[in-house]
Amino acid sequence: MRILITGSSGQIGSALRHTGSLPGQVLYGSRKARNEADRLDIGDFSSLEKQLSRVHPEVVINTAAYTAVDRAESEPEKVFRINAEAPELIASWCRDHQARLIHYSTDYVFDGSRREPYRETDTPAPQSVYGASKLAGETAVQNTGCDYFILRTGWVYSPWSGNFVKTILRLARERPRLTVVNDQWGNPTSALSLAGVTESLCRQDARVRGGLYHYSDNTTMNWYDFAVHIVESAVQRELLIKPPEITAIPSEDFPQDATRPVYSVLNSERIQQQFNIRSGEFQTALEACLAWLQEHDI
Ligand SMILES: NC(=O)c1ccc[n+]([C@@H]2O[C@H](COP(=O)([O-])OP(=O)(O)OC[C@H]3O[C@@H](n4cnc5c(N)ncnc54)[C@H](OP(=O)(O)O)[C@@H]3O)[C@@H](O)[C@H]2O)c1
C-alpha cells in the first residue's frame, strides 16, 4: 500500500511518523521537508496535483490544515483555501484514482449550545472562521463522492508542534501563578491515540464503506481541569519541580479573537460500534505524552 501524508510536521503527522505503524510505503509530505521530493504545500494547487500524480497513493492522510484558530479570523481567504479548497482537490483526485482519503475535522464545527455529547447526526453551526472552513472542507470532501473517512476530533495535544500541554508546561516553569478558563468543556485527545485510530482505518478492507466519525479520548473536562492534570502529572514525574498556583477564570476574563464553543464534547459511539475502535483512556494518553517529552528532554 502507498500512503501519502500531508502536514507531517504537525501533531497528528508527527504522531504517525513516530509510531511508524502504518502499513506499506509511506511518504511524509511537509512544507518543511528537507528533501525536495517530500516537500508539499497543499495551498499550491498545481504542485499538490503534481505530487499526487507522482506518488500515486492508494491512501491520502490529510493532516495538513490551517489550525491557528484566532489568527484565522483575520485571513479567512487563506484559511478556506487550506481547509476547504485543498481537501476538495485532494478528494477529487482520490475519486478519480480510486484512492481512499482520511481527513480530519473539528469539534469547533458545533456552536456548543448542547449539554450532551455531539453525535455525527447533530447539526453543525460553527462560530469561528476556522470552524466554518473545516465544515466547508467536510462538505467539499463528501460532495466529491470519493471514498473517505472524516474524523472529527478536538483538543488535540502531543509532544510535537504547539498545543495546550506544552504551553502549560512552559508557563508552569516560568510563572508562579497561572489563570485558566473553566467554562469551556471538551475532550482532550492525544495525537498518539489519533495515530492509532488512523492506522486502524488504513487497514480497513477497501470494500468497507467510509463516512464521518467522531473520535476523542474518553474524559470530559474544562481547560482548568486539564491544566491541573498536566501539572500534577508533571510534578509526579519530576518534569516540574514546583507547581504553580492555578486559578480558574471565566472565558470573559480571557478574551480571544475567535469564539469557541463552550461545550464541544463528542460522542464516539459510532466509530466504536462500526470498527471496534475504543476511546483512549485520558490519563494513560497524557502520561504517554509526558513520558515522550521527558525521554527526549523537551
Ligand atoms: N489541534 C487541535 O486541537 C485539533 C482539534 C480538532 C481537529 N484538528 C484537526 O486535526 C488535523 C491535524 O491537526 P494538528 O493538531 O496535527 O495540526 P498542527 O499541529 O497545526 O499541524 C498542521 C500541519 O499542517 C501544515 N500546514 C499548514 N498549511 C499547510 C500548507 N499550505 N501545506 C502543507 N502543510 C500545511 C502545518 O505545516 P507547518 O508546520 O509547515 O506550518 C502543520 O504541520 C487538522 O485537520 C485539524 O483541523 C485539530
The ligand as a Tripos MOL2 file, in Angstrom:
@<TRIPOS>MOLECULE
LIG
   48    52     1     0     0
SMALL
NO_CHARGES

@<TRIPOS>ATOM
      1 N1         -5.1080   20.8050   17.1760 N.am      1 LIG1
      2 C1         -6.3470   20.5530   17.5820 C.2       1 LIG1
      3 O1         -6.7040   20.7700   18.7670 O.2       1 LIG1
      4 C2         -7.3530   19.9800   16.6280 C.ar      1 LIG1
      5 C3         -8.6570   19.7830   17.0910 C.ar      1 LIG1
      6 C4         -9.6050   19.2410   16.2240 C.ar      1 LIG1
      7 C5         -9.2410   18.9150   14.9250 C.ar      1 LIG1
      8 N2         -7.9630   19.1380   14.4980 N.ar      1 LIG1
      9 C6         -7.6630   18.8110   13.1040 C.3       1 LIG1
     10 O2         -6.6950   17.7850   13.0580 O.3       1 LIG1
     11 C7         -5.8600   17.9420   11.9080 C.3       1 LIG1
     12 C8         -4.4050   17.9460   12.3130 C.3       1 LIG1
     13 O3         -4.2260   18.9560   13.2950 O.3       1 LIG1
     14 P1         -2.8730   19.0950   14.1180 P.3       1 LIG1
     15 O4         -3.2510   19.3810   15.5320 O.co2     1 LIG1
     16 O5         -1.9530   17.9850   13.7920 O.co2     1 LIG1
     17 O6         -2.3670   20.4690   13.4870 O.3       1 LIG1
     18 P2         -0.9430   21.1570   13.5110 P.3       1 LIG1
     19 O7         -0.0660   20.5520   14.5440 O.co2     1 LIG1
     20 O8         -1.1870   22.6140   13.4840 O.co2     1 LIG1
     21 O9         -0.3860   20.6780   12.1070 O.3       1 LIG1
     22 C9         -0.9530   21.1130   10.9280 C.3       1 LIG1
     23 C10         0.0860   20.9500    9.8650 C.3       1 LIG1
     24 O10        -0.4510   21.4720    8.6640 O.3       1 LIG1
     25 C11         0.6040   22.0540    7.9900 C.3       1 LIG1
     26 N3          0.1620   23.0310    7.0010 N.ar      1 LIG1
     27 C12        -0.4650   24.2030    7.1920 C.ar      1 LIG1
     28 N4         -0.6450   24.8070    6.0000 N.ar      1 LIG1
     29 C13        -0.1100   23.9780    5.0700 C.ar      1 LIG1
     30 C14         0.0350   24.0330    3.6730 C.ar      1 LIG1
     31 N5         -0.3780   25.0770    2.9720 N.pl3     1 LIG1
     32 N6          0.6040   22.9830    3.0440 N.ar      1 LIG1
     33 C15         1.0820   21.9270    3.7430 C.ar      1 LIG1
     34 N7          1.0060   21.8280    5.0670 N.ar      1 LIG1
     35 C16         0.4030   22.8520    5.7090 C.ar      1 LIG1
     36 C17         1.4680   22.7090    9.0210 C.3       1 LIG1
     37 O11         2.7400   22.8200    8.4780 O.3       1 LIG1
     38 P3          3.8630   23.7970    9.0680 P.3       1 LIG1
     39 O12         4.3780   23.0030   10.2440 O.co2     1 LIG1
     40 O13         4.8120   23.9070    7.9230 O.co2     1 LIG1
     41 O14         3.1670   25.0610    9.4370 O.co2     1 LIG1
     42 C18         1.3850   21.6990   10.1440 C.3       1 LIG1
     43 O15         2.4490   20.7990   10.0860 O.3       1 LIG1
     44 C19        -6.3330   19.2260   11.2260 C.3       1 LIG1
     45 O16        -7.2530   18.9050   10.2310 O.3       1 LIG1
     46 C20        -7.0580   19.9670   12.3330 C.3       1 LIG1
     47 O17        -8.0310   20.8440   11.8320 O.3       1 LIG1
     48 C21        -7.0100   19.6480   15.3180 C.ar      1 LIG1
@<TRIPOS>BOND
     1     1     2 1
     2     2     3 2
     3     2     4 1
     4     4     5 ar
     5     4    48 ar
     6     5     6 ar
     7     6     7 ar
     8     7     8 ar
     9     8     9 1
    10     8    48 ar
    11     9    10 1
    12     9    46 1
    13    10    11 1
    14    11    12 1
    15    11    44 1
    16    12    13 1
    17    13    14 1
    18    14    15 2
    19    14    16 1
    20    14    17 1
    21    17    18 1
    22    18    19 2
    23    18    20 1
    24    18    21 1
    25    21    22 1
    26    22    23 1
    27    23    24 1
    28    23    42 1
    29    24    25 1
    30    25    26 1
    31    25    36 1
    32    26    27 ar
    33    26    35 ar
    34    27    28 ar
    35    28    29 ar
    36    29    30 ar
    37    29    35 ar
    38    30    31 1
    39    30    32 ar
    40    32    33 ar
    41    33    34 ar
    42    34    35 ar
    43    36    37 1
    44    36    42 1
    45    37    38 1
    46    38    39 2
    47    38    40 1
    48    38    41 1
    49    42    43 1
    50    44    45 1
    51    44    46 1
    52    46    47 1
@<TRIPOS>SUBSTRUCTURE
     1 LIG1         1 GROUP 0 **** ****
